[in-house]
Amino acid sequence: MDDDALLTEQMAYYRAGAAQYDRPYAEYEPLQELLAVVDDLPIAGDVLELACGTGQWTPRLATRAQSVTAVDASAEVLALARARTASPTVQFLQADLFQWQPPRRYDTVFFAFWLSHVPPARLSDFWNTVAAALAPGGKAIFIDDGPAAAAYEEVLANQPAPAALRRLDDGSQYRIVKVFHDAQTLTDDLATLGWSVRIRTTAGNFIGIAEPPTIS
């Protein structure tokens, strides 16, 4: 697809910048407060965490779950996530989420700050993967940036998907996919795909709980 090169660059950014990944969580109090919302979300049973990064959310999921399978494409961030997470109920897995298919079903699929990295052309396929990963009665729970976050990004024009430029401490720069979803538009888009979804906004972010289409 036309966005392949952009996604390759995005993966390279997160691999090269693994050591800087946690900086926003340390510097921004609203992000620290956002971590606490896990305690108020319907996370239960066996949980699949997509794009777990360095595991900021993983230990919090583990306290609510029977088990957690945490998946990310970057070995570098997974190493940090393993070091952060001591729970024996957590399993880490390296896989490209645009190609990987879950081998089993889960009660909860969770992803934080990942949906904005999915190109619009791949959005339907991504949600199909999420649906295939959910057990009957399961829910998808997701957290991400809202439109206000665009003010803090160097947004790029004329790209194969909505994109922003990110820079690392060593001066290197990378394009990443960055879609600033509006809560109502995202709700409508998911409804078109057959999902039932509730999205609420908080401090410039949104939190969504979605249930997949019912297949008769």
N, C-alpha and C positions, 0 to 999 in steps of 0.2 A: 504494500500500500504506500501511498505518497508520504505518509507520516512515519515510515520505518526509520529513516535517518534521524528524525527528531526524537523518537523513542530511544534509539541507540545512544544519542547524546544525553538524554535524560538519565539513562541508566549509568552512564559514565560519570555524570555529575554526582550521583548519590554514592557511587563507589569511591570516587576521589575525595569526596567531602564527608566521609563517614565520621571523622574526628570532630567536625564542626556541626554535626547534625543536631546535637542536643543544646546548642547555644541558645536558640530562641526559648526553649523551655526554662532555661535558667534566667533569662533576661526579662521576659514579659510575664507580668503577674496574671493578666487575663488568661494566658495559656496554661499557667499553673492551676488556675481555678477551673479551667475547662477539663483538666484531667479528672477532677473530682466528680464530674457528672456521671462517670461510669457507675457510681454507687446508686444512682437513681434511674438507671436504664434496665430494661427487662432482659438482662444477660443471664442465661441459664444453660445447664446441660453441657453438651459438647460444643465448644466454640471454635470456629475457624476465623483467624485473624489474617486479613489480607494486607500486604505491604506493611509489615510490622515495624520496619525500620530498626532503630536501636532498642526497641522494647520499652518505650516510655509507657505504653498502654498495657503491655502484656501482663505484668505482675498484677495490675488492678483487675484485669479480666480473670486471671487465675483465681483470685479470691472469691469470685462469684460463680465460677464454672466447675463442672466436673472434670473437664480436660480442655486444654487449649492447643490447637495446632496453628503455629504462627509461621507465615510464609512471606518470603521476600526474595527478590532477584539478586541482591547484593550480599556476597559473602562477608564483606567488610562490616556492614551494619549488623548482620546476623551475629558476628563474633561479639560485638558490643551488647547485643540483646541477650545472648547466652550468659555473658558475664553479669548482667543486671538481674537475671531471672533465676532464682534458685529452686523454684517449685518443681517437684518431680512429675507434676501433672501436665507440664508444658513440653511440647515437642516442636523443634524448629525445622523448617524445610526450605531449601533454596530452590526457587523456581521462577520462571518468567510468567507473570500473571496473564500475559496476553496469549500464552500458548498452553499453560498448565490447565488441566481439568481435574477437579477434586475426585479422588477415588472412592469417596464415601459421602454420607450426608451428615449434616450437623444441625444442632438445634438453633444456633445463632451464628450468623456471619457478620463480623465486625470489621470496619475499615475506617481509619482516621486520616484525613488529609491525603487520600488516594484518589477519590472520585474526580478531583480537579485535574489529575494527571492522566485521565483517560480521554483520548481524542474523541470528539463527537461522533465521528464515523464508526467508532468501535463501542459506543455506549450500549447499543442494543445487545451485541454479543457479550459484553461484560455482564450485563444484568441477566442474560440467559445462563451464564456460568454461575452467578450467585444463586439463581433459582434452582439450578441442578444440584447445588451444594446443600440446599436446605431440606431438612426432614419435614414431614407433614406437620403443620402447625408452627414451623420455625419462622424466625424473623431476621431480617437484615437491619443492622444498626450502623449508621454512618455519621461522621462528623467532618466538617470541612470549612474552608474559607467562603465567605459570601462576597458579593460584589465590592464591598468597601475595601477589601484587601488589595484590589487592583492599584490603589494609591501607593502601596508600598512595594510594588513590583516594577521592573523595567519591562513593560509590555512591548512585544514585538509585532510589527505588521507584516503582511505578505508572507505568512508561514503556512505550511500545509495543515496546521491545526492552531487553535489559539495558543500562544506561546509567550514565555517571558525569558529574559536573560538573567542568569545567576552567575555570581563571581565567587571564587574561593580565595582564601587568604594568600595563596601563592600567585595570585593574579590571573589564573586560568579562568576562562569563562565558558559557559555551556548554555545551550538552549534547552528549555524544558517545556512540556505541555502544561498549560495553566488555564483552566476553564473556570471562570468565576460565576458559578451557578446562582441564579436568582431562585429563591425558595419556591415561589409560585410557578415559575416556568419549569423547574425541575419536577415539581409535583405533577404538573400537567404532562410532562414528557413520560414520566413513569406510569401515569394513568393510561396513557396511550399504549404502553407496553403491557398493560393488564395488571400492574401492581397497585396495591392499596398502600398509601403512604401518608404519614403525618410528619411534617417538618416544622420545627420551631427555630427561631433565631435567638442568638444570645451574644452580645458584645462583638458583633461583626462576623460571627460564625453561625453555622446552622447544624442542627442535630436532627437526624431523620430516623424513623422507624418504619420499615416497609415489609409488607407481606406479599409473597409472589402470586402470580395468577393461579387460580384454581383450575386444575386440568381434570376434566370429567372423563 
